Amino acid sequence: MANPKIVVVGGGLAGLSATIKIAEGGGNVDLFSVVPVKRSHSVCAQGGINAAKNLKGEGDSTWQHFDDTIYGGDFLANQPPVKDMCEAAPAIIDLLDRMGVPFNRTPEGLLDFRRFGGTLYHRTAFAGATTGQQLLYALDEQVRRYESEGRVNKFETWEFLSAVLDAQGVCRGICALDLRSMEVRTFPADAVIIATGGIGAIFGKSTNSVVCTGSAQSALYQQGAYYANGEFIQVHPTSIPGDDKLRLMSESARGEGGRVWVPKTAGDKRDPKSIPESERWYFLEEWYPKYGNLVPRDVATRAIHKVVYEHGLGIDGQPMVYLDLTHIDRATLDRKLEGILEIYEKFVGDDPRDTPMKIFPGMHYTMGGLWVDFKQSTSIPGIFACGECEYSYHGANRLGANSLVSCIYGGFVSGPQAVSYAKNQTKSDTSVNGAFDSERKRQQEINARLMSSEGSENPFRIWRELGEIMTKDVTVIRYNAALAKTDEKIVELLERYQHINLSDKEMWANTSFVFTRQLYNMLQLARVIAQGAALRNESRGAHYKPEFPERDDANFLKTTKAYFAPDADEPRFEFEPVDTSLIKPRPRKY
Amino acid sequence: MAQNGKTVIIKVKRQASPDSNPYWEEFSLPWKPGMNVISAMMDIAANPVTREGKPSRPITYDSNCLEEVCGSCAMRINGRARMACSALIDNLNQPVTLEPLSKFPVIRDLAVDRSVLFENLKRAKAWVPIDGTYDLGPGPRQTPRQQEQAYPLSRCISCCCCMEVCPQFNDKTNFVGAATIAQVRLFNTHPTGAALKEDRLHALMGDGGIQECGYAQNCVEACPKDIPLTDAISEVSGQVMKQAIKDIFTR
């Protein structure tokens, strides 16, 4: 096969990175995205991208980056791919720089680096406080270039429904839905790359974008792909609670010197600026003198929870603490953090240069995702995965500013891997045609059933209930009894799903119909997360159980692998040893 | 759910498909603290009943990040082109009227087709022509001042508000609009991007080109990201003019 045809699903950093590598290598790409790719969720990443460039005379190294990442992830990540990623990171930064990303500069004209959580080095390159946006745009522009050369064909506003698998279980293409005409169509491909991002919507409100439903990952899991470490959910310590979503307040706010505190007296109603230093409790600095406000996210999140719920010191009795930047001069704040300060100003109405921000932890990221091998291949032959939708780089907790590098690196590996897989494939015979027809019919039948369903349940209300219980019982603190109840609740919601009534039955740009399809997949994946959490009787990284407060390497230094049992209509679990061949696991104490 | 019994009235211009007739519907919702136009529409989706008690349907609209950085949810709110996510209900006069952008084809309800901007970016070659993605070392050194000039232009979210409010952006002129011109400025300024400067300037000449700008300055007022659009237009106009003169002597 001279010029393989690769389908890439998802147009965020990971999908675009894969696309560029394939096009550059002479392949052709059909790029699918639910939104115009320039509007993907990667734009929300704020603080920066990690690479041990060692431009600050600190003696930083890619090994140190590797060690911080493994340690930060509480030793759950397989080590060889993480090492490769950290070694590739400096060249990725150089490439982005050449693509025109307006990274902040030092007076000499070199790239500037800031500090982020979980490291003592200045390792994070940044473009203001909208680094993800700037990176995505740079890749989007390069893809547009390939598009104008005819190497990339975009299918924007198309939703992935399923993979087309032949009789041997090999992927031969995808089935997708046109979000305008509602047409179901199949697309043959020599290999498929899934880069569909996060799953925030399963938790109702999160820092994720609306499209981050995890629907594609869940569909593949239900088709036989392994889903790994689903129970590892990152709750970001500093988000801005909102009626429609939780908006992220970047870790870079702390990287640039932001301090987290609460008044020492419960219910102190004074204006925060008038509370003297001696009456403020900088609890992170007190509890973690070495890292201070820059402890990893899981540690900071649990600390805030403790201060609010155990010490009862939330601001004004509410679940909120202060994140204070007011001691930093305005010019510095504007130069380095303007994008995020603007978000706070617009959505809350206060100027964080003048008054401390009120923040609280919010669901932010899934460390778990589709299981992949060390070359980004899922357990279904012909399907690769990269970016947040796969599980491999962050272990039990992701360090800030490692997501962007893992997206781009994963894309850069999966693109060429997909091409070389495709080149080694024998041409599929005509019997495959039947697989396309039957997959399309299966999806059309699901659609028809949903459209004609005559129950009384509203899908958006089922979703709100799912989000509420997942946030309450499957985020920061987990109890086995509550996890069991959560799973029962999800089963109840799945049952109610069978009695949905769509108020909109038009076959044109029907967003609630599309959402309802996604909702089913969210419910199925939610069980993987809740049951995975129940099975893991230890505390590791973001997964914390008061009943089992210690890490238990003897029993749980293992990757959780969930697979779908179609007859039982629920997940089953296996555990796989973790490759710790490079760094010996040690206790994680910040 | 309702706090203080306050309600919010939302008036939406709806349209079932590109070629059907628009109509208006009103919804009455319980007020909640921190509500914005998006969360109001989410509440309508969870209970799609009009103010008169008539069963209706969830509203179709584009949205994604809800942080004013993806550019999806541009619409006309109380007559003004802006992003729905950052439109806080408490800051809006009631009834809050929602209409689709008027200069782009309606797909359904408040969702419109803005692909024209992405096509324009293709024509303007809005990218840096790198040799390849293999490791070629760092990019060109740039001063902090250069970065500070490029960064604001690079924050364009392609929402198309600047085109919506531009009197010259219409079927008669085919004017390319401010967003594309600002990107031309961005890439012409980049040390490597400048290699394609002539191509970009040629793309802005002729039918629908930069000369159609009437300097109404509505664009810079409407831009949610405060991009210096009029500065970009003046600068690029100058570049196009010089290029046109150069073309005369080199042809």
Interface residues (C-beta under 8 A of the other chain):
Chain A: I20 K21 E24 V35 P36 K38 R39 S40 H41 V43 C44 A91 D94 L95 D97 R98 M99 G100 P102 F103 N104 R105 T106 P107 E108 G109 L110 L111 A127 G128 T130 Q133 Q134 Y137 A138 E141 Q142 R144 R145 E147 S148 E156 R180 S209 V210 V211 P241 G242 D243 D244 K245 R247 L248 R335 G339 I343 K346 F347 G349 F412 N458 F460 R461 R464 S503 D504 E506 W508 A509 N510 T511 S512
Chain B: A16 S17 K32 P33 G34 M35 N36 I38 S39 M42 A45 A46 N47 P48 P55 S56 R57 P58 T60 Y61 D62 S63 N64 C65 L66 E67 E68 V69 C70 G71 S72 C85 S86 L88 I107 R108 A111 R114 S115 F118 L121 K122 K125 A126 W127 V128 P129 I130 G132 T133 D135 L136 G137 P138 G139 R141 Q142 T143 P144 Q146 Q147 E148 A150 Y151 S154 R155 I157 S158 F187 H190 T192 G193
